[in-house]
């Protein structure tokens, strides 16, 4: 017997704003039968194929320390650096640049509430 991940939950000060940001980052969408709206205390997102879910739940606490769990993302299209520019345009903030001269490495970003995540090179970039 094993367990499967139902969804990943992110504590948030503004669940709706976080769902909008992450929908833009990942291309996820609301449940059409329960759309996210401003003021909702819980906002869920689904991956395009329906296999992954994120849930943003409002909590009274601000994030004050480093995440113990974070997402590592790779671009579905384009390069790591192209995706970095896109994510910064969506409202992410760069926390640390771990790119190496050989092209490897990653960039640590934070979402609008300070939750860290990383952007890696895509598979083609890693194979080159």
Backbone as XML, in Angstrom:
<?xml version="1.0"?>
<chain id="A" units="angstrom">
  <residue number="1" name="UNK">
    <atom name="N" x="0.845" y="-1.174" z="0.000"/>
    <atom name="CA" x="0.000" y="0.000" z="0.000"/>
    <atom name="C" x="0.893" y="1.241" z="0.000"/>
  </residue>
  <residue number="2" name="UNK">
    <atom name="N" x="0.517" y="2.228" z="-0.788"/>
    <atom name="CA" x="1.235" y="3.495" z="-0.832"/>
    <atom name="C" x="0.236" y="4.642" z="-0.883"/>
  </residue>
  <residue number="3" name="UNK">
    <atom name="N" x="0.730" y="5.842" z="-0.771"/>
    <atom name="CA" x="-0.091" y="7.042" z="-0.901"/>
    <atom name="C" x="0.251" y="7.743" z="-2.195"/>
  </residue>
  <residue number="4" name="UNK">
    <atom name="N" x="-0.659" y="8.559" z="-2.675"/>
    <atom name="CA" x="-0.405" y="9.417" z="-3.827"/>
    <atom name="C" x="-0.662" y="10.857" z="-3.391"/>
  </residue>
  <residue number="5" name="UNK">
    <atom name="N" x="0.003" y="11.775" z="-4.030"/>
    <atom name="CA" x="-0.174" y="13.191" z="-3.704"/>
    <atom name="C" x="-1.477" y="13.665" z="-4.330"/>
  </residue>
  <residue number="6" name="UNK">
    <atom name="N" x="-2.379" y="14.136" z="-3.506"/>
    <atom name="CA" x="-3.642" y="14.682" z="-3.988"/>
    <atom name="C" x="-3.416" y="16.068" z="-4.588"/>
  </residue>
  <residue number="7" name="UNK">
    <atom name="N" x="-2.740" y="16.924" z="-3.837"/>
    <atom name="CA" x="-2.410" y="18.264" z="-4.296"/>
    <atom name="C" x="-1.331" y="18.832" z="-3.383"/>
  </residue>
  <residue number="8" name="UNK">
    <atom name="N" x="-0.715" y="19.863" z="-3.827"/>
    <atom name="CA" x="0.276" y="20.578" z="-3.031"/>
    <atom name="C" x="-0.387" y="21.852" z="-2.532"/>
  </residue>
  <residue number="9" name="UNK">
    <atom name="N" x="-0.318" y="22.090" z="-1.231"/>
    <atom name="CA" x="-0.955" y="23.252" z="-0.628"/>
    <atom name="C" x="0.084" y="24.291" z="-0.260"/>
  </residue>
  <residue number="10" name="UNK">
    <atom name="N" x="-0.235" y="25.542" z="-0.572"/>
    <atom name="CA" x="0.650" y="26.664" z="-0.260"/>
    <atom name="C" x="-0.116" y="27.604" z="0.663"/>
  </residue>
  <residue number="11" name="UNK">
    <atom name="N" x="0.411" y="27.804" z="1.876"/>
    <atom name="CA" x="-0.164" y="28.796" z="2.773"/>
    <atom name="C" x="0.044" y="30.176" z="2.154"/>
  </residue>
  <residue number="12" name="UNK">
    <atom name="N" x="-0.976" y="31.017" z="2.248"/>
    <atom name="CA" x="-0.955" y="32.302" z="1.544"/>
    <atom name="C" x="-1.643" y="33.379" z="2.366"/>
  </residue>
  <residue number="13" name="UNK">
    <atom name="N" x="-1.223" y="34.603" z="2.172"/>
    <atom name="CA" x="-1.950" y="35.742" z="2.739"/>
    <atom name="C" x="-3.125" y="36.105" z="1.831"/>
  </residue>
  <residue number="14" name="UNK">
    <atom name="N" x="-2.945" y="35.946" z="0.501"/>
    <atom name="CA" x="-3.988" y="36.252" z="-0.475"/>
    <atom name="C" x="-4.066" y="35.084" z="-1.458"/>
  </residue>
  <residue number="15" name="UNK">
    <atom name="N" x="-4.958" y="34.155" z="-1.179"/>
    <atom name="CA" x="-5.054" y="32.929" z="-1.979"/>
    <atom name="C" x="-5.362" y="33.240" z="-3.439"/>
  </residue>
  <residue number="16" name="UNK">
    <atom name="N" x="-6.235" y="34.182" z="-3.685"/>
    <atom name="CA" x="-6.601" y="34.499" z="-5.064"/>
    <atom name="C" x="-5.406" y="35.058" z="-5.839"/>
  </residue>
  <residue number="17" name="UNK">
    <atom name="N" x="-4.709" y="36.034" z="-5.267"/>
    <atom name="CA" x="-3.549" y="36.626" z="-5.955"/>
    <atom name="C" x="-2.484" y="35.575" z="-6.236"/>
  </residue>
  <residue number="18" name="UNK">
    <atom name="N" x="-2.280" y="34.670" z="-5.290"/>
    <atom name="CA" x="-1.296" y="33.610" z="-5.496"/>
    <atom name="C" x="-1.750" y="32.662" z="-6.606"/>
  </residue>
  <residue number="19" name="UNK">
    <atom name="N" x="-3.048" y="32.363" z="-6.680"/>
    <atom name="CA" x="-3.535" y="31.476" z="-7.732"/>
    <atom name="C" x="-3.366" y="32.125" z="-9.104"/>
  </residue>
  <residue number="20" name="UNK">
    <atom name="N" x="-3.565" y="33.417" z="-9.184"/>
    <atom name="CA" x="-3.377" y="34.125" z="-10.460"/>
    <atom name="C" x="-1.906" y="34.077" z="-10.876"/>
  </residue>
  <residue number="21" name="UNK">
    <atom name="N" x="-0.999" y="34.359" z="-9.945"/>
    <atom name="CA" x="0.434" y="34.321" z="-10.252"/>
    <atom name="C" x="0.846" y="32.930" z="-10.728"/>
  </residue>
  <residue number="22" name="UNK">
    <atom name="N" x="0.518" y="31.890" z="-9.961"/>
    <atom name="CA" x="0.964" y="30.539" z="-10.294"/>
    <atom name="C" x="0.269" y="29.982" z="-11.527"/>
  </residue>
  <residue number="23" name="UNK">
    <atom name="N" x="-0.964" y="30.402" z="-11.794"/>
    <atom name="CA" x="-1.615" y="30.003" z="-13.052"/>
    <atom name="C" x="-0.813" y="30.538" z="-14.228"/>
  </residue>
  <residue number="24" name="UNK">
    <atom name="N" x="-0.331" y="31.777" z="-14.123"/>
    <atom name="CA" x="0.501" y="32.356" z="-15.179"/>
    <atom name="C" x="1.840" y="31.659" z="-15.320"/>
  </residue>
  <residue number="25" name="UNK">
    <atom name="N" x="2.438" y="31.287" z="-14.197"/>
    <atom name="CA" x="3.739" y="30.609" z="-14.225"/>
    <atom name="C" x="3.621" y="29.237" z="-14.869"/>
  </residue>
  <residue number="26" name="UNK">
    <atom name="N" x="2.625" y="28.456" z="-14.446"/>
    <atom name="CA" x="2.548" y="27.044" z="-14.818"/>
    <atom name="C" x="1.560" y="26.725" z="-15.933"/>
  </residue>
  <residue number="27" name="UNK">
    <atom name="N" x="0.723" y="27.671" z="-16.309"/>
    <atom name="CA" x="-0.300" y="27.376" z="-17.301"/>
    <atom name="C" x="-1.420" y="26.520" z="-16.732"/>
  </residue>
  <residue number="28" name="UNK">
    <atom name="N" x="-1.584" y="26.523" z="-15.406"/>
    <atom name="CA" x="-2.665" y="25.794" z="-14.752"/>
    <atom name="C" x="-3.948" y="26.618" z="-14.862"/>
  </residue>
  <residue number="29" name="UNK">
    <atom name="N" x="-5.093" y="26.003" z="-14.546"/>
    <atom name="CA" x="-6.375" y="26.684" z="-14.664"/>
    <atom name="C" x="-7.256" y="26.375" z="-13.460"/>
  </residue>
  <residue number="30" name="UNK">
    <atom name="N" x="-8.260" y="27.238" z="-13.258"/>
    <atom name="CA" x="-9.257" y="27.027" z="-12.204"/>
    <atom name="C" x="-10.129" y="25.829" z="-12.561"/>
  </residue>
  <residue number="31" name="UNK">
    <atom name="N" x="-10.800" y="25.297" z="-11.568"/>
    <atom name="CA" x="-11.852" y="24.309" z="-11.790"/>
    <atom name="C" x="-13.047" y="25.081" z="-12.356"/>
  </residue>
  <residue number="32" name="UNK">
    <atom name="N" x="-13.499" y="24.762" z="-13.574"/>
    <atom name="CA" x="-14.604" y="25.528" z="-14.154"/>
    <atom name="C" x="-15.880" y="25.482" z="-13.310"/>
  </residue>
  <residue number="33" name="UNK">
    <atom name="N" x="-16.044" y="24.441" z="-12.498"/>
    <atom name="CA" x="-17.218" y="24.336" z="-11.630"/>
    <atom name="C" x="-17.046" y="25.083" z="-10.309"/>
  </residue>
  <residue number="34" name="UNK">
    <atom name="N" x="-15.834" y="25.559" z="-10.031"/>
    <atom name="CA" x="-15.551" y="26.293" z="-8.789"/>
    <atom name="C" x="-14.448" y="27.309" z="-9.061"/>
  </residue>
  <residue number="35" name="UNK">
    <atom name="N" x="-14.735" y="28.341" z="-9.878"/>
    <atom name="CA" x="-13.684" y="29.288" z="-10.249"/>
    <atom name="C" x="-13.179" y="30.094" z="-9.047"/>
  </residue>
  <residue number="36" name="UNK">
    <atom name="N" x="-11.902" y="30.426" z="-9.101"/>
    <atom name="CA" x="-11.291" y="31.248" z="-8.062"/>
    <atom name="C" x="-11.743" y="32.690" z="-8.245"/>
  </residue>
  <residue number="37" name="UNK">
    <atom name="N" x="-11.993" y="33.352" z="-7.121"/>
    <atom name="CA" x="-12.424" y="34.745" z="-7.159"/>
    <atom name="C" x="-11.760" y="35.509" z="-6.024"/>
  </residue>
  <residue number="38" name="UNK">
    <atom name="N" x="-11.580" y="36.828" z="-6.200"/>
    <atom name="CA" x="-11.028" y="37.631" z="-5.106"/>
    <atom name="C" x="-11.836" y="37.422" z="-3.831"/>
  </residue>
  <residue number="39" name="UNK">
    <atom name="N" x="-11.131" y="37.290" z="-2.723"/>
    <atom name="CA" x="-11.779" y="37.078" z="-1.437"/>
    <atom name="C" x="-11.951" y="35.622" z="-1.053"/>
  </residue>
  <residue number="40" name="UNK">
    <atom name="N" x="-11.778" y="34.702" z="-1.993"/>
    <atom name="CA" x="-11.851" y="33.278" z="-1.636"/>
    <atom name="C" x="-10.685" y="32.930" z="-0.716"/>
  </residue>
  <residue number="41" name="UNK">
    <atom name="N" x="-10.957" y="32.200" z="0.326"/>
    <atom name="CA" x="-9.912" y="31.787" z="1.265"/>
    <atom name="C" x="-9.146" y="30.568" z="0.791"/>
  </residue>
  <residue number="42" name="UNK">
    <atom name="N" x="-9.709" y="29.838" z="-0.164"/>
    <atom name="CA" x="-9.050" y="28.687" z="-0.783"/>
    <atom name="C" x="-9.222" y="28.801" z="-2.289"/>
  </residue>
  <residue number="43" name="UNK">
    <atom name="N" x="-8.117" y="28.704" z="-3.009"/>
    <atom name="CA" x="-8.163" y="28.775" z="-4.471"/>
    <atom name="C" x="-7.340" y="27.627" z="-5.036"/>
  </residue>
  <residue number="44" name="UNK">
    <atom name="N" x="-7.975" y="26.821" z="-5.867"/>
    <atom name="CA" x="-7.301" y="25.672" z="-6.436"/>
    <atom name="C" x="-6.994" y="25.858" z="-7.910"/>
  </residue>
  <residue number="45" name="UNK">
    <atom name="N" x="-5.953" y="25.185" z="-8.350"/>
    <atom name="CA" x="-5.544" y="25.180" z="-9.756"/>
    <atom name="C" x="-5.290" y="23.745" z="-10.193"/>
  </residue>
  <residue number="46" name="UNK">
    <atom name="N" x="-5.544" y="23.484" z="-11.470"/>
    <atom name="CA" x="-5.311" y="22.167" z="-12.073"/>
    <atom name="C" x="-4.329" y="22.310" z="-13.218"/>
  </residue>
  <residue number="47" name="UNK">
    <atom name="N" x="-3.476" y="21.309" z="-13.392"/>
    <atom name="CA" x="-2.602" y="21.274" z="-14.562"/>
    <atom name="C" x="-3.465" y="21.046" z="-15.805"/>
  </residue>
  <residue number="48" name="UNK">
    <atom name="N" x="-2.961" y="21.405" z="-16.998"/>
    <atom name="CA" x="-3.758" y="21.215" z="-18.213"/>
    <atom name="C" x="-4.264" y="19.782" z="-18.402"/>
  </residue>
  <residue number="49" name="UNK">
    <atom name="N" x="-3.458" y="18.788" z="-17.992"/>
    <atom name="CA" x="-3.896" y="17.394" z="-18.162"/>
    <atom name="C" x="-4.664" y="16.859" z="-16.956"/>
  </residue>
  <residue number="50" name="UNK">
    <atom name="N" x="-4.860" y="17.694" z="-15.934"/>
    <atom name="CA" x="-5.644" y="17.310" z="-14.764"/>
    <atom name="C" x="-4.945" y="16.412" z="-13.773"/>
  </residue>
  <residue number="51" name="UNK">
    <atom name="N" x="-3.654" y="16.166" z="-13.944"/>
    <atom name="CA" x="-2.957" y="15.231" z="-13.057"/>
    <atom name="C" x="-2.298" y="15.903" z="-11.852"/>
  </residue>
  <residue number="52" name="UNK">
    <atom name="N" x="-2.132" y="17.225" z="-11.883"/>
    <atom name="CA" x="-1.484" y="17.935" z="-10.784"/>
    <atom name="C" x="-2.400" y="19.051" z="-10.299"/>
  </residue>
  <residue number="53" name="UNK">
    <atom name="N" x="-2.419" y="19.236" z="-8.978"/>
    <atom name="CA" x="-3.239" y="20.303" z="-8.406"/>
    <atom name="C" x="-2.429" y="21.095" z="-7.389"/>
  </residue>
  <residue number="54" name="UNK">
    <atom name="N" x="-2.674" y="22.395" z="-7.371"/>
    <atom name="CA" x="-2.136" y="23.282" z="-6.350"/>
    <atom name="C" x="-3.310" y="23.917" z="-5.630"/>
  </residue>
  <residue number="55" name="UNK">
    <atom name="N" x="-3.197" y="24.053" z="-4.320"/>
    <atom name="CA" x="-4.234" y="24.684" z="-3.515"/>
    <atom name="C" x="-3.588" y="25.787" z="-2.697"/>
  </residue>
  <residue number="56" name="UNK">
    <atom name="N" x="-4.152" y="26.979" z="-2.773"/>
    <atom name="CA" x="-3.674" y="28.124" z="-2.012"/>
    <atom name="C" x="-4.697" y="28.400" z="-0.919"/>
  </residue>
  <residue number="57" name="UNK">
    <atom name="N" x="-4.245" y="28.370" z="0.332"/>
    <atom name="CA" x="-5.116" y="28.514" z="1.487"/>
    <atom name="C" x="-4.647" y="29.718" z="2.297"/>
  </residue>
  <residue number="58" name="UNK">
    <atom name="N" x="-5.590" y="30.613" z="2.609"/>
    <atom name="CA" x="-5.223" y="31.798" z="3.378"/>
    <atom name="C" x="-4.954" y="31.437" z="4.829"/>
  </residue>
  <residue number="59" name="UNK">
    <atom name="N" x="-3.854" y="31.990" z="5.343"/>
    <atom name="CA" x="-3.461" y="31.845" z="6.741"/>
    <atom name="C" x="-3.101" y="33.234" z="7.264"/>
  </residue>
  <residue number="60" name="UNK">
    <atom name="N" x="-3.166" y="33.440" z="8.569"/>
    <atom name="CA" x="-2.878" y="34.777" z="9.107"/>
    <atom name="C" x="-1.388" y="35.106" z="9.199"/>
  </residue>
  <residue number="61" name="UNK">
    <atom name="N" x="-0.532" y="34.118" z="9.018"/>
    <atom name="CA" x="0.896" y="34.316" z="9.238"/>
    <atom name="C" x="1.614" y="34.707" z="7.956"/>
  </residue>
  <residue number="62" name="UNK">
    <atom name="N" x="2.568" y="35.618" z="8.080"/>
    <atom name="CA" x="3.457" y="35.927" z="6.963"/>
    <atom name="C" x="4.545" y="34.864" z="6.892"/>
  </residue>
  <residue number="63" name="UNK">
    <atom name="N" x="5.093" y="34.656" z="5.703"/>
    <atom name="CA" x="6.251" y="33.777" z="5.549"/>
    <atom name="C" x="7.460" y="34.531" z="6.084"/>
  </residue>
  <residue number="64" name="UNK">
    <atom name="N" x="8.202" y="33.933" z="6.999"/>
    <atom name="CA" x="9.337" y="34.636" z="7.600"/>
    <atom name="C" x="10.654" y="33.874" z="7.508"/>
  </residue>
  <residue number="65" name="UNK">
    <atom name="N" x="10.639" y="32.602" z="7.152"/>
    <atom name="CA" x="11.872" y="31.828" z="7.041"/>
    <atom name="C" x="11.883" y="31.089" z="5.716"/>
  </residue>
  <residue number="66" name="UNK">
    <atom name="N" x="13.017" y="30.483" z="5.412"/>
    <atom name="CA" x="13.176" y="29.748" z="4.163"/>
    <atom name="C" x="12.209" y="28.570" z="4.081"/>
  </residue>
  <residue number="67" name="UNK">
    <atom name="N" x="11.707" y="28.327" z="2.867"/>
    <atom name="CA" x="10.842" y="27.163" z="2.637"/>
    <atom name="C" x="11.580" y="25.877" z="2.981"/>
  </residue>
  <residue number="68" name="UNK">
    <atom name="N" x="10.857" y="24.895" z="3.464"/>
    <atom name="CA" x="11.413" y="23.561" z="3.654"/>
    <atom name="C" x="11.174" y="22.708" z="2.419"/>
  </residue>
  <residue number="69" name="UNK">
    <atom name="N" x="10.189" y="23.078" z="1.611"/>
    <atom name="CA" x="9.883" y="22.417" z="0.348"/>
    <atom name="C" x="9.709" y="23.517" z="-0.689"/>
  </residue>
  <residue number="70" name="UNK">
    <atom name="N" x="10.229" y="23.288" z="-1.884"/>
    <atom name="CA" x="10.023" y="24.274" z="-2.947"/>
    <atom name="C" x="9.916" y="23.567" z="-4.290"/>
  </residue>
  <residue number="71" name="UNK">
    <atom name="N" x="9.428" y="24.289" z="-5.287"/>
    <atom name="CA" x="9.305" y="23.751" z="-6.635"/>
    <atom name="C" x="10.572" y="24.063" z="-7.426"/>
  </residue>
  <residue number="72" name="UNK">
    <atom name="N" x="11.049" y="23.096" z="-8.189"/>
    <atom name="CA" x="12.093" y="23.295" z="-9.188"/>
    <atom name="C" x="11.402" y="23.217" z="-10.539"/>
  </residue>
  <residue number="73" name="UNK">
    <atom name="N" x="11.469" y="24.287" z="-11.304"/>
    <atom name="CA" x="10.786" y="24.357" z="-12.595"/>
    <atom name="C" x="11.794" y="24.326" z="-13.724"/>
  </residue>
  <residue number="74" name="UNK">
    <atom name="N" x="11.376" y="23.769" z="-14.861"/>
    <atom name="CA" x="12.165" y="23.879" z="-16.079"/>
    <atom name="C" x="11.234" y="24.373" z="-17.172"/>
  </residue>
  <residue number="75" name="UNK">
    <atom name="N" x="11.744" y="25.163" z="-18.105"/>
    <atom name="CA" x="10.879" y="25.712" z="-19.151"/>
    <atom name="C" x="10.298" y="24.616" z="-20.034"/>
  </residue>
  <residue number="76" name="UNK">
    <atom name="N" x="9.011" y="24.736" z="-20.330"/>
    <atom name="CA" x="8.388" y="23.831" z="-21.292"/>
    <atom name="C" x="8.813" y="24.219" z="-22.699"/>
  </residue>
  <residue number="77" name="UNK">
    <atom name="N" x="9.069" y="25.500" z="-22.898"/>
    <atom name="CA" x="9.529" y="26.033" z="-24.189"/>
    <atom name="C" x="10.568" y="27.104" z="-23.892"/>
  </residue>
  <residue number="78" name="UNK">
    <atom name="N" x="11.510" y="27.276" z="-24.774"/>
    <atom name="CA" x="12.516" y="28.314" z="-24.598"/>
    <atom name="C" x="13.569" y="27.933" z="-23.580"/>
  </residue>
  <residue number="79" name="UNK">
    <atom name="N" x="14.484" y="28.841" z="-23.380"/>
    <atom name="CA" x="15.625" y="28.587" z="-22.499"/>
    <atom name="C" x="15.312" y="28.983" z="-21.057"/>
  </residue>
  <residue number="80" name="UNK">
    <atom name="N" x="16.194" y="28.581" z="-20.161"/>
    <atom name="CA" x="16.092" y="28.979" z="-18.759"/>
    <atom name="C" x="16.075" y="30.488" z="-18.648"/>
  </residue>
  <residue number="81" name="UNK">
    <atom name="N" x="16.959" y="31.158" z="-19.396"/>
    <atom name="CA" x="17.062" y="32.603" z="-19.275"/>
    <atom name="C" x="15.845" y="33.308" z="-19.865"/>
  </residue>
  <residue number="82" name="UNK">
    <atom name="N" x="15.264" y="32.754" z="-20.929"/>
    <atom name="CA" x="14.011" y="33.295" z="-21.466"/>
    <atom name="C" x="12.894" y="33.160" z="-20.433"/>
  </residue>
  <residue number="83" name="UNK">
    <atom name="N" x="12.821" y="32.002" z="-19.799"/>
    <atom name="CA" x="11.782" y="31.763" z="-18.803"/>
    <atom name="C" x="11.999" y="32.637" z="-17.576"/>
  </residue>
  <residue number="84" name="UNK">
    <atom name="N" x="13.253" y="32.856" z="-17.204"/>
    <atom name="CA" x="13.554" y="33.751" z="-16.097"/>
    <atom name="C" x="12.971" y="35.136" z="-16.369"/>
  </residue>
  <residue number="85" name="UNK">
    <atom name="N" x="13.188" y="35.660" z="-17.554"/>
    <atom name="CA" x="12.658" y="36.980" z="-17.904"/>
    <atom name="C" x="11.131" y="36.985" z="-17.838"/>
  </residue>
  <residue number="86" name="UNK">
    <atom name="N" x="10.496" y="35.922" z="-18.311"/>
    <atom name="CA" x="9.034" y="35.837" z="-18.281"/>
    <atom name="C" x="8.516" y="35.819" z="-16.853"/>
  </residue>
  <residue number="87" name="UNK">
    <atom name="N" x="9.149" y="35.026" z="-15.986"/>
    <atom name="CA" x="8.707" y="34.918" z="-14.596"/>
    <atom name="C" x="8.896" y="36.231" z="-13.846"/>
  </residue>
  <residue number="88" name="UNK">
    <atom name="N" x="9.997" y="36.914" z="-14.105"/>
    <atom name="CA" x="10.200" y="38.230" z="-13.489"/>
    <atom name="C" x="9.106" y="39.191" z="-13.950"/>
  </residue>
  <residue number="89" name="UNK">
    <atom name="N" x="8.702" y="39.095" z="-15.207"/>
    <atom name="CA" x="7.627" y="39.918" z="-15.731"/>
    <atom name="C" x="6.275" y="39.626" z="-15.093"/>
  </residue>
  <residue number="90" name="UNK">
    <atom name="N" x="6.090" y="38.385" z="-14.621"/>
    <atom name="CA" x="4.845" y="38.010" z="-13.947"/>
    <atom name="C" x="4.805" y="38.470" z="-12.491"/>
  </residue>
  <residue number="91" name="UNK">
    <atom name="N" x="5.951" y="38.916" z="-11.976"/>
    <atom name="CA" x="5.990" y="39.388" z="-10.594"/>
    <atom name="C" x="6.891" y="38.611" z="-9.668"/>
  </residue>
  <residue number="92" name="UNK">
    <atom name="N" x="7.624" y="37.616" z="-10.195"/>
    <atom name="CA" x="8.606" y="36.912" z="-9.361"/>
    <atom name="C" x="9.757" y="37.867" z="-9.045"/>
  </residue>
  <residue number="93" name="UNK">
    <atom name="N" x="10.461" y="37.562" z="-7.971"/>
    <atom name="CA" x="11.631" y="38.345" z="-7.564"/>
    <atom name="C" x="12.839" y="37.412" z="-7.516"/>
  </residue>
  <residue number="94" name="UNK">
    <atom name="N" x="13.973" y="37.861" z="-8.071"/>
    <atom name="CA" x="15.188" y="37.040" z="-8.034"/>
    <atom name="C" x="15.809" y="37.124" z="-6.653"/>
  </residue>
  <residue number="95" name="UNK">
    <atom name="N" x="16.082" y="35.950" z="-6.071"/>
    <atom name="CA" x="16.660" y="35.847" z="-4.738"/>
    <atom name="C" x="18.151" y="35.539" z="-4.821"/>
  </residue>
  <residue number="96" name="UNK">
    <atom name="N" x="18.537" y="34.628" z="-5.715"/>
    <atom name="CA" x="19.936" y="34.225" z="-5.846"/>
    <atom name="C" x="20.185" y="33.716" z="-7.257"/>
  </residue>
  <residue number="97" name="UNK">
    <atom name="N" x="21.362" y="33.982" z="-7.757"/>
    <atom name="CA" x="21.753" y="33.520" z="-9.093"/>
    <atom name="C" x="22.809" y="32.440" z="-8.916"/>
  </residue>
  <residue number="98" name="UNK">
    <atom name="N" x="22.434" y="31.211" z="-9.187"/>
    <atom name="CA" x="23.334" y="30.065" z="-9.042"/>
    <atom name="C" x="23.777" y="29.533" z="-10.402"/>
  </residue>
  <residue number="99" name="UNK">
    <atom name="N" x="23.652" y="30.370" z="-11.458"/>
    <atom name="CA" x="24.121" y="29.953" z="-12.784"/>
    <atom name="C" x="25.640" y="29.921" z="-12.782"/>
  </residue>
  <residue number="100" name="UNK">
    <atom name="N" x="26.192" y="28.958" z="-13.514"/>
    <atom name="CA" x="27.643" y="28.783" z="-13.583"/>
    <atom name="C" x="28.144" y="29.207" z="-14.965"/>
  </residue>
  <residue number="101" name="UNK">
    <atom name="N" x="29.431" y="29.525" z="-15.074"/>
    <atom name="CA" x="29.979" y="29.925" z="-16.373"/>
    <atom name="C" x="29.801" y="28.880" z="-17.466"/>
  </residue>
  <residue number="102" name="UNK">
    <atom name="N" x="29.730" y="27.589" z="-17.084"/>
    <atom name="CA" x="29.557" y="26.535" z="-18.093"/>
    <atom name="C" x="28.108" y="26.416" z="-18.577"/>
  </residue>
  <residue number="103" name="UNK">
    <atom name="N" x="27.196" y="27.272" z="-18.058"/>
    <atom name="CA" x="25.793" y="27.237" z="-18.463"/>
    <atom name="C" x="24.901" y="26.464" z="-17.514"/>
  </residue>
  <residue number="104" name="UNK">
    <atom name="N" x="25.487" y="25.692" z="-16.622"/>
    <atom name="CA" x="24.693" y="24.930" z="-15.665"/>
    <atom name="C" x="24.140" y="25.822" z="-14.571"/>
  </residue>
  <residue number="105" name="UNK">
    <atom name="N" x="23.555" y="25.187" z="-13.590"/>
    <atom name="CA" x="23.041" y="25.915" z="-12.443"/>
    <atom name="C" x="21.591" y="26.331" z="-12.591"/>
  </residue>
  <residue number="106" name="UNK">
    <atom name="N" x="21.170" y="27.204" z="-11.710"/>
    <atom name="CA" x="19.771" y="27.599" z="-11.633"/>
    <atom name="C" x="19.676" y="29.000" z="-11.058"/>
  </residue>
  <residue number="107" name="UNK">
    <atom name="N" x="18.467" y="29.543" z="-11.060"/>
    <atom name="CA" x="18.190" y="30.839" z="-10.448"/>
    <atom name="C" x="17.102" y="30.623" z="-9.407"/>
  </residue>
  <residue number="108" name="UNK">
    <atom name="N" x="17.329" y="31.140" z="-8.206"/>
    <atom name="CA" x="16.342" y="31.070" z="-7.137"/>
    <atom name="C" x="15.460" y="32.315" z="-7.231"/>
  </residue>
  <residue number="109" name="UNK">
    <atom name="N" x="14.156" y="32.078" z="-7.262"/>
    <atom name="CA" x="13.182" y="33.165" z="-7.342"/>
    <atom name="C" x="12.249" y="33.091" z="-6.149"/>
  </residue>
  <residue number="110" name="UNK">
    <atom name="N" x="11.471" y="34.145" z="-5.948"/>
    <atom name="CA" x="10.413" y="34.139" z="-4.942"/>
    <atom name="C" x="9.134" y="34.617" z="-5.597"/>
  </residue>
  <residue number="111" name="UNK">
    <atom name="N" x="8.024" y="33.989" z="-5.209"/>
    <atom name="CA" x="6.721" y="34.433" z="-5.712"/>
    <atom name="C" x="6.329" y="35.719" z="-4.976"/>
  </residue>
  <residue number="112" name="UNK">
    <atom name="N" x="5.186" y="36.308" z="-5.280"/>
    <atom name="CA" x="4.824" y="37.579" z="-4.649"/>
    <atom name="C" x="4.734" y="37.555" z="-3.124"/>
  </residue>
  <residue number="113" name="UNK">
    <atom name="N" x="4.591" y="36.373" z="-2.512"/>
    <atom name="CA" x="4.552" y="36.296" z="-1.052"/>
    <atom name="C" x="5.862" y="35.796" z="-0.456"/>
  </residue>
  <residue number="114" name="UNK">
    <atom name="N" x="6.894" y="35.659" z="-1.282"/>
    <atom name="CA" x="8.217" y="35.301" z="-0.779"/>
    <atom name="C" x="8.550" y="33.830" z="-0.780"/>
  </residue>
  <residue number="115" name="UNK">
    <atom name="N" x="7.677" y="32.965" z="-1.295"/>
    <atom name="CA" x="7.972" y="31.535" z="-1.359"/>
    <atom name="C" x="8.994" y="31.271" z="-2.458"/>
  </residue>
  <residue number="116" name="UNK">
    <atom name="N" x="10.104" y="30.637" z="-2.096"/>
    <atom name="CA" x="11.171" y="30.394" z="-3.056"/>
    <atom name="C" x="10.836" y="29.252" z="-4.003"/>
  </residue>
  <residue number="117" name="UNK">
    <atom name="N" x="11.330" y="29.378" z="-5.223"/>
    <atom name="CA" x="11.288" y="28.311" z="-6.220"/>
    <atom name="C" x="12.466" y="28.536" z="-7.153"/>
  </residue>
  <residue number="118" name="UNK">
    <atom name="N" x="12.826" y="27.526" z="-7.920"/>
    <atom name="CA" x="14.004" y="27.614" z="-8.775"/>
    <atom name="C" x="13.624" y="27.403" z="-10.233"/>
  </residue>
  <residue number="119" name="UNK">
    <atom name="N" x="14.358" y="28.057" z="-11.118"/>
    <atom name="CA" x="14.207" y="27.818" z="-12.554"/>
    <atom name="C" x="15.514" y="27.199" z="-13.042"/>
  </residue>
  <residue number="120" name="UNK">
    <atom name="N" x="15.383" y="26.030" z="-13.650"/>
    <atom name="CA" x="16.515" y="25.253" z="-14.144"/>
    <atom name="C" x="16.591" y="25.364" z="-15.659"/>
  </residue>
  <residue number="121" name="UNK">
    <atom name="N" x="17.658" y="24.825" z="-16.233"/>
    <atom name="CA" x="17.721" y="24.714" z="-17.693"/>
    <atom name="C" x="16.736" y="23.646" z="-18.151"/>
  </residue>
  <residue number="122" name="UNK">
    <atom name="N" x="16.275" y="23.759" z="-19.408"/>
    <atom name="CA" x="15.391" y="22.739" z="-19.935"/>
    <atom name="C" x="16.212" y="21.501" z="-20.340"/>
  </residue>
  <residue number="123" name="UNK">
    <atom name="N" x="15.537" y="20.448" z="-20.728"/>
    <atom name="CA" x="16.236" y="19.197" z="-21.049"/>
    <atom name="C" x="17.220" y="19.358" z="-22.207"/>
  </residue>
  <residue number="124" name="UNK">
    <atom name="N" x="16.819" y="20.101" z="-23.228"/>
    <atom name="CA" x="17.703" y="20.310" z="-24.376"/>
    <atom name="C" x="18.963" y="21.052" z="-23.961"/>
  </residue>
  <residue number="125" name="UNK">
    <atom name="N" x="18.820" y="22.062" z="-23.115"/>
    <atom name="CA" x="19.984" y="22.807" z="-22.633"/>
    <atom name="C" x="20.903" y="21.910" z="-21.813"/>
  </residue>
  <residue number="126" name="UNK">
    <atom name="N" x="20.341" y="21.027" z="-21.007"/>
    <atom name="CA" x="21.161" y="20.128" z="-20.184"/>
    <atom name="C" x="21.876" y="19.092" z="-21.032"/>
  </residue>
  <residue number="127" name="UNK">
    <atom name="N" x="21.269" y="18.702" z="-22.147"/>
    <atom name="CA" x="21.874" y="17.680" z="-23.024"/>
    <atom name="C" x="22.992" y="18.238" z="-23.887"/>
  </residue>
  <residue number="128" name="UNK">
    <atom name="N" x="22.957" y="19.538" z="-24.132"/>
    <atom name="CA" x="23.952" y="20.164" z="-25.041"/>
    <atom name="C" x="25.337" y="20.210" z="-24.412"/>
  </residue>
</chain>
